[in-house]
Amino acid sequence: MMSGRVVILGGGPGGYEAALVARRLGADVTVVERQGLGGAAVLTDVVPSKTLIATADWMTTAEAASDLGVRPHAAAGVAREAGAHAVDLDAVNTRVRALATAQSADVRGRLEREGVRVVIGDGRLDGPTAVVASGADGDEERLEADVVLLALGATPRVLPTAVPDGERILTWTQLYGLTELPERLIVVGSGVTGAEFAGAYNALGSEVTLVSSRDRVLPGEDADAAELIENVFRARGMTVCSRSRAEAAVRTADGVAVTLADGRVLEGSHVLLAVGSIPSTRGIGLEEAGVELTAQGYVRVDKVSRTTARGVYAAGDCTGVLPLASVAAMQGRVAMSHALGDAVSPIRLRSVAANIFTAPEIATVGYSEAALVESGAKYLTATLPLGRNPRAKMMGMQDGFVKLFARPDTGMVLGGVVVAQRASELIFPITLAVSQRMTVDDVAASFTIYPSLSGSIAEAARTLHHRIS
């Protein structure tokens, strides 16, 4: 293995995981980060959003508890009144920001203990073998490098006719400054981010309108899962405007007005723009250094995260591979292992598990049903509603299912979907089955706890046994 000088632009999951690998392989490592260690994933995206959603989950659970016979102490024996629990959003967001700051400090401490140098400031390439770092005081430092990793991340995409002001017109990075719960929140965009925040604020007590330009929410996800979530949203009082494209958002005297393409105007107290992200790749010398970008501005990489410039690698959201912290971290680790001469295997995207933190959650791994249909592949599928699962009944879970896809000849597990509370935990057995090329018989023959939600995974596998040709 070779040692050398590694400079990493960006301290998010792709950057800091790469830094740890590079240090263990003997490299001299410097991380240049603009916001703080952990990047957007820790400071404005994954950690804060999932912390907020955890509070919303508690509210959802509390609302459902009356079905289990749980009543407020003062009202024992009588029907539970609506509004028995209320959210102090200022306190919630104070906790969210504190946890994000603490996590960022933990990441920085870990890197520094490992001997990684941290530079807080902006960075740009000066050719493929050097980075110029600019601190807050304006001082510049040139960092020579044998290997450069670009872990630049992405920023929320905004509409020129809906410019965020941080008060009423918001991106998801600006939500954590709110001190009061939005009375009437309009969420523009029904992808993962829009669906997660729409569900969370609905549970926290806001009146929510979700604007979707497509036929249904979560258009890129499993159709059965998306339909279930949309039905749950509507049942919980959310207004879902399908096939409705937002054209503009402006401040009004006491809120916002969102104009749709068909001329309708939606009135609300706040609007959240969740219309995707753009990679943070422009204006920092990438193309001048020989780093090729796609038409959308993403860094073009191969399966070991190399860019088109010798010695320059890239990881995370700036590559457009998969916008997941776990994928960014794996890309960063693979990049450093490859660059520094360690054994490495290309990333297998088929074994990447993903989760949508709605209530219930949607977890997926492997081939989706849409991909299987599009490719013309033959497959078997089995779906079991969790309403039949004894543990789910005990927990009062009414919405959810387990779905498996398998090859009809060998029974090899091709993928799966879990819609349930904590689906992010339940997907792991299916992830193992996909990554280890297990068959449905392998899964079916494995013991599960009775009663358990995971028992439905084994049961779904058993239903496919007799259908294998």
C-alpha positions in Angstrom: 0.0 0.0 0.0 1.2 3.5 -0.7 1.1 6.4 1.7 0.8 10.0 0.5 -1.0 13.3 0.9 -4.8 13.1 0.7 -7.0 16.2 0.6 -10.7 15.8 1.0 -13.1 18.5 0.0 -16.2 18.1 2.2 -16.7 16.6 5.6 -19.9 14.8 5.2 -20.3 11.0 5.4 -18.4 10.5 2.1 -15.6 12.8 3.3 -15.1 11.8 6.9 -15.4 8.0 6.3 -12.8 8.4 3.5 -10.5 10.3 5.9 -10.6 7.5 8.5 -9.7 4.9 5.8 -6.9 7.0 4.4 -5.4 7.5 7.8 -5.5 3.8 8.6 -3.7 3.2 5.3 -0.9 5.6 6.4 -1.8 8.7 4.4 -1.4 12.3 5.5 -5.0 13.6 5.5 -6.6 17.0 5.4 -10.3 17.6 5.3 -11.6 21.0 4.1 -15.2 21.6 5.2 -17.3 24.7 4.8 -20.1 24.2 7.4 -18.8 21.8 10.0 -17.9 18.2 10.2 -20.6 15.8 9.2 -21.7 18.2 6.5 -25.3 18.7 5.5 -26.1 15.1 6.5 -25.4 15.9 10.1 -26.2 19.6 10.3 -29.2 20.3 8.0 -30.4 17.0 6.5 -30.4 13.4 7.8 -29.7 13.9 11.6 -32.0 16.9 12.2 -34.8 15.6 9.9 -34.9 12.2 11.5 -34.8 13.7 15.0 -37.8 15.8 14.1 -39.5 12.8 12.6 -38.8 10.8 15.8 -40.9 13.4 17.7 -43.6 13.1 15.1 -43.5 9.3 15.4 -44.1 9.7 19.2 -47.2 11.8 18.4 -48.5 9.2 16.0 -48.0 6.4 18.5 -49.6 8.5 21.2 -52.7 9.1 19.0 -53.0 5.4 18.3 -52.5 4.4 21.9 -56.2 4.9 22.7 -57.0 1.8 20.5 -54.8 -0.2 23.0 -56.8 1.0 26.0 -54.3 3.7 27.0 -55.9 6.8 28.4 -54.6 10.0 30.0 -54.5 9.5 33.7 -57.1 12.2 34.4 -59.4 10.7 31.9 -59.1 7.1 32.7 -62.2 5.2 31.7 -63.4 7.9 29.3 -62.8 8.6 25.7 -59.5 10.4 25.1 -60.0 13.9 23.9 -58.3 15.2 20.8 -55.3 17.4 21.6 -54.2 15.6 24.7 -50.7 16.1 23.5 -49.3 19.3 22.1 -45.9 20.1 20.5 -43.6 22.9 21.6 -41.8 23.3 18.3 -39.3 25.8 19.7 -38.2 23.1 22.2 -38.2 20.4 19.5 -36.0 22.4 17.2 -33.7 23.5 20.0 -33.2 19.7 20.7 -32.8 19.0 17.0 -30.1 21.7 16.6 -28.3 20.6 19.8 -28.1 17.0 18.6 -26.8 18.0 15.2 -24.2 20.2 16.8 -23.2 17.4 19.2 -22.9 14.9 16.4 -20.8 17.3 14.3 -18.5 17.8 17.3 -18.2 14.0 17.7 -17.2 13.5 14.1 -14.6 16.3 14.4 -13.2 14.8 17.6 -13.0 11.3 16.0 -11.1 12.6 13.0 -8.7 14.7 15.1 -8.0 11.7 17.4 -7.1 9.7 14.3 -4.7 12.4 13.2 -6.7 14.0 10.4 -6.2 17.7 10.0 -9.4 19.7 9.7 -9.6 23.1 7.9 -12.9 25.0 8.2 -13.4 27.0 5.1 -14.1 26.9 1.4 -12.0 24.9 -1.0 -11.4 24.8 -4.7 -9.2 22.8 -7.0 -6.0 24.3 -8.4 -5.4 21.6 -11.0 -5.8 17.9 -10.1 -3.0 17.9 -7.5 -3.7 20.8 -5.3 -6.5 22.4 -3.3 -6.7 26.0 -2.2 -8.5 26.5 1.1 -10.0 29.8 2.1 -10.8 30.5 5.7 -13.4 32.8 7.1 -10.7 35.5 7.6 -9.9 35.4 3.9 -6.5 33.8 4.3 -5.7 31.2 1.7 -3.7 28.0 2.0 -2.5 25.8 -0.9 -2.6 22.1 -0.1 -0.6 19.9 -2.3 -2.1 16.4 -2.8 -1.3 13.0 -4.3 -5.0 12.1 -4.1 -8.1 14.4 -3.9 -11.5 13.3 -2.9 -14.5 15.5 -3.8 -17.3 15.0 -1.3 -19.1 18.2 -2.1 -22.7 17.3 -1.4 -25.7 19.1 -2.8 -28.0 22.0 -1.9 -31.8 22.3 -2.1 -33.1 23.2 -5.6 -35.3 26.3 -5.5 -37.6 27.9 -8.0 -36.9 31.4 -9.3 -40.6 32.2 -8.7 -40.4 30.9 -5.1 -37.3 32.3 -3.5 -36.8 31.1 0.1 -36.8 33.8 2.8 -36.2 31.5 5.8 -39.4 32.7 7.5 -42.4 31.7 5.4 -40.9 30.3 2.2 -38.6 27.5 3.3 -36.2 24.8 2.2 -35.8 21.8 4.4 -32.5 23.2 5.7 -34.4 26.2 7.2 -37.2 24.4 9.1 -35.2 24.2 12.3 -35.3 27.9 12.9 -39.1 27.9 13.4 -40.2 28.6 16.9 -43.9 27.9 16.4 -45.7 25.1 14.6 -46.9 26.2 11.1 -50.7 26.5 11.2 -51.2 25.6 7.6 -48.1 24.2 5.8 -48.0 23.7 2.1 -45.4 21.2 1.0 -44.4 21.4 -2.7 -42.9 18.2 -3.9 -44.0 14.6 -3.1 -40.8 12.8 -3.3 -39.0 11.3 -0.3 -38.2 14.6 1.4 -41.6 16.1 0.7 -43.5 13.0 1.9 -41.4 12.7 5.1 -41.9 16.3 6.2 -45.6 16.4 5.2 -46.2 13.3 7.3 -44.2 14.6 10.2 -45.8 18.1 10.4 -49.2 16.5 10.0 -48.5 14.3 13.0 -47.1 17.3 14.9 -50.4 19.1 14.5 -50.1 21.3 11.4 -52.8 21.4 8.7 -50.8 20.1 5.7 -51.4 20.3 2.0 -49.1 18.2 -0.2 -48.6 19.4 -3.8 -47.6 16.5 -6.1 -46.9 17.0 -9.8 -47.3 13.3 -10.4 -50.3 10.9 -10.2 -49.4 9.9 -6.7 -47.0 10.6 -3.8 -43.6 8.9 -3.9 -43.7 8.3 -7.7 -40.3 6.6 -7.7 -41.2 4.1 -5.1 -43.0 0.7 -4.9 -46.5 1.4 -6.2 -48.3 -0.6 -3.5 -46.2 1.2 -0.8 -46.9 4.6 -2.2 -50.6 4.0 -2.5 -50.7 2.8 1.1 -48.9 5.9 2.3 -51.1 8.3 0.3 -54.2 6.6 1.8 -52.7 7.0 5.3 -52.0 10.6 4.7 -55.5 11.3 3.5 -57.0 9.3 6.4 -55.0 11.5 8.8 -56.5 14.7 7.4 -53.8 15.7 4.9 -54.9 17.3 1.7 -53.0 15.8 -1.3 -53.2 17.7 -4.6 -52.2 15.2 -7.3 -51.1 16.2 -10.8 -50.7 19.7 -9.6 -47.5 21.6 -10.4 -46.5 24.7 -8.3 -45.6 27.7 -10.4 -44.8 30.3 -7.8 -44.9 31.1 -4.1 -45.1 34.6 -2.6 -45.5 36.1 0.8 -48.9 37.5 1.8 -49.8 39.8 4.7 -50.0 36.8 7.1 -48.7 33.8 5.2 -48.0 32.6 1.7 -49.8 32.0 -1.5 -48.8 29.2 -3.8 -50.0 29.4 -7.4 -50.5 26.1 -9.3 -50.1 25.6 -13.1 -53.9 25.3 -13.5 -54.4 28.8 -12.0 -55.5 27.7 -8.5 -54.0 29.5 -5.5 -53.4 27.7 -2.2 -53.3 29.9 0.9 -51.1 28.8 3.8 -49.1 30.1 6.7 -45.8 28.6 5.4 -44.6 26.7 2.3 -41.8 24.1 2.2 -40.0 23.6 -1.1 -39.0 20.0 -1.6 -38.3 19.9 -5.3 -34.9 18.1 -5.3 -31.3 19.0 -5.0 -28.5 20.4 -7.2 -24.9 19.2 -6.8 -22.4 21.7 -5.3 -19.9 21.4 -8.1 -19.9 24.7 -9.9 -17.3 27.4 -9.7 -14.6 25.5 -7.8 -12.3 24.6 -10.6 -13.4 21.0 -11.3 -13.7 21.2 -15.1 -10.5 23.2 -15.4 -8.7 20.4 -13.5 -10.1 17.8 -16.0 -13.0 16.6 -13.9 -15.9 15.8 -16.2 -19.4 16.8 -15.1 -22.7 15.6 -16.4 -25.3 17.9 -18.0 -27.0 18.1 -14.6 -23.7 19.1 -12.9 -22.9 15.8 -11.2 -19.3 14.5 -11.1 -18.9 11.6 -13.4 -17.4 8.6 -11.6 -16.7 4.9 -12.3 -17.5 2.0 -10.0 -14.5 2.7 -7.7 -15.3 6.4 -7.5 -12.6 7.7 -9.9 -13.3 10.8 -11.8 -11.9 11.6 -15.3 -9.0 13.4 -13.7 -6.0 11.3 -12.6 -5.8 11.1 -8.8 -9.2 12.8 -8.3 -12.1 10.7 -6.8 -15.6 11.7 -5.8 -18.2 10.5 -3.4 -21.7 11.3 -2.2 -24.5 13.5 -3.5 -22.2 15.4 -5.9 -21.9 12.2 -8.0 -25.7 11.6 -8.5 -25.2 7.8 -7.8 -27.7 7.4 -5.0 -28.5 10.3 -2.5 -28.0 8.2 0.6 -25.5 8.8 3.4 -24.7 5.1 3.5 -23.8 5.2 -0.2 -21.7 8.3 0.2 -19.8 6.7 3.0 -19.2 3.5 1.0 -18.1 5.5 -2.0 -15.6 7.4 0.1 -14.2 4.2 1.7 -13.9 2.5 -1.7 -12.2 5.6 -3.2 -9.5 5.7 -0.6 -8.9 2.0 -0.6 -8.5 2.0 -4.4 -6.3 5.2 -4.4 -4.0 3.9 -1.7 -3.6 0.4 -3.0 -5.8 -1.6 -0.6 -8.0 -4.5 -1.7 -11.4 -3.2 -2.9 -14.5 -4.3 -4.6 -16.8 -2.1 -6.7 -20.0 -0.9 -5.0 -23.0 -3.2 -5.7 -25.9 -0.9 -5.8 -28.3 -3.8 -5.9 -27.6 -4.6 -2.3 -28.2 -1.0 -1.1 -31.1 -0.7 1.4 -33.0 2.5 1.5 -35.7 3.8 3.9 -38.4 6.5 3.8 -39.1 7.8 7.2 -42.9 8.3 6.9 -45.3 6.6 9.4 -45.3 3.8 8.6 -41.8 3.6 7.1 -41.0 2.2 3.6 -37.8 0.2 3.3 -36.6 -1.3 0.1 -33.6 -3.4 -1.1 -32.6 -5.1 -4.4 -34.6 -4.9 -7.6 -37.8 -3.0 -7.5 -40.9 -4.5 -9.1 -40.9 -1.6 -11.6 -37.3 -2.5 -12.6 -38.2 -6.1 -13.0 -41.2 -5.4 -15.2 -39.2 -2.9 -17.3 -36.4 -5.3 -17.9 -38.8 -8.1 -18.9 -37.3 -10.4 -16.2 -39.4 -13.3 -14.9 -40.0 -13.2 -11.2 -42.2 -14.4 -8.4 -43.7 -12.1 -5.8 -45.5 -12.6 -2.5 -47.1 -9.9 -0.4 -48.3 -10.4 3.2 -50.3 -7.7 5.0 -48.9 -7.0 8.5 -52.5 -6.8 9.7 -52.4 -10.7 9.9 -49.2 -10.7 12.0 -49.9 -11.5 15.6 -47.2 -9.1 16.9 -48.6 -6.3 14.7 -52.0 -6.9 16.2 -50.7 -6.7 19.7 -49.0 -3.4 18.8 -52.1 -1.9 17.1 -50.4 -1.8 13.7 -53.0 -1.7 11.0 -51.0 -0.4 8.0 -48.2 -2.2 6.4 -47.0 -5.3 4.5 -44.0 -7.4 3.5 -43.3 -8.1 -0.2 -40.6 -10.3 -1.6 -39.3 -10.8 -5.2 -37.6 -14.0 -6.3 -36.3 -15.8 -9.4 -38.9 -18.5 -10.5 -36.2 -21.1 -11.4 -33.7 -20.9 -8.5 -35.8 -19.1 -5.8 -33.0 -16.5 -5.3 -34.2 -13.4 -3.5 -34.1 -10.5 -5.9 -35.5 -7.8 -3.6 -38.1 -6.8 -1.1 -40.2 -4.1 0.4 -41.3 -3.6 4.0 -43.9 -1.1 5.0 -44.1 -0.9 8.8 -43.1 0.8 11.9 -39.3 0.6 12.0 -39.2 -0.9 8.5 -35.6 0.4 8.5 -34.7 -2.3 11.0 -36.9 -5.0 9.5 -35.4 -4.7 6.0 -32.0 -6.1 7.2 -32.8 -9.8 6.8 -33.9 -9.2 3.2 -30.7 -7.1 2.6 -28.7 -10.1 3.8 -30.6 -12.4 1.6 -30.1 -10.2 -1.5 -26.4 -9.4 -0.8 -25.5 -13.1 0.0 -27.6 -14.4 -3.0 -29.8 -16.5 -0.7 -32.9 -18.3 -1.8 -36.4 -18.0 -0.4 -35.9 -21.5 1.0 -32.9 -20.3 2.9 -35.0 -17.5 4.4 -37.9 -19.8 5.1 -35.8 -22.3 6.9 -34.3 -19.7 9.3 -35.9 -19.5 12.8 -37.8 -16.3 13.7 -39.2 -15.3 17.1 -42.8 -15.9 17.8 -44.5 -13.4 17.9 -42.4 -11.0 15.8 -42.8 -8.8 12.8 -39.9 -10.5 11.2 -41.9 -13.7 11.2 -43.8 -12.2 8.2 -40.6 -12.2 6.2 -40.1 -15.9 6.7 -43.8 -16.5 6.0 -43.6 -14.6 2.7 -40.6 -16.7 1.8 -42.5 -19.9 2.6 -45.4 -18.9 0.3 -43.0 -18.7 -2.6 -41.5 -22.2 -2.0 -44.1 -24.2 -3.9 -44.1 -21.7 -6.8 -40.5 -22.3 -7.7 -40.3 -24.2 -10.9 
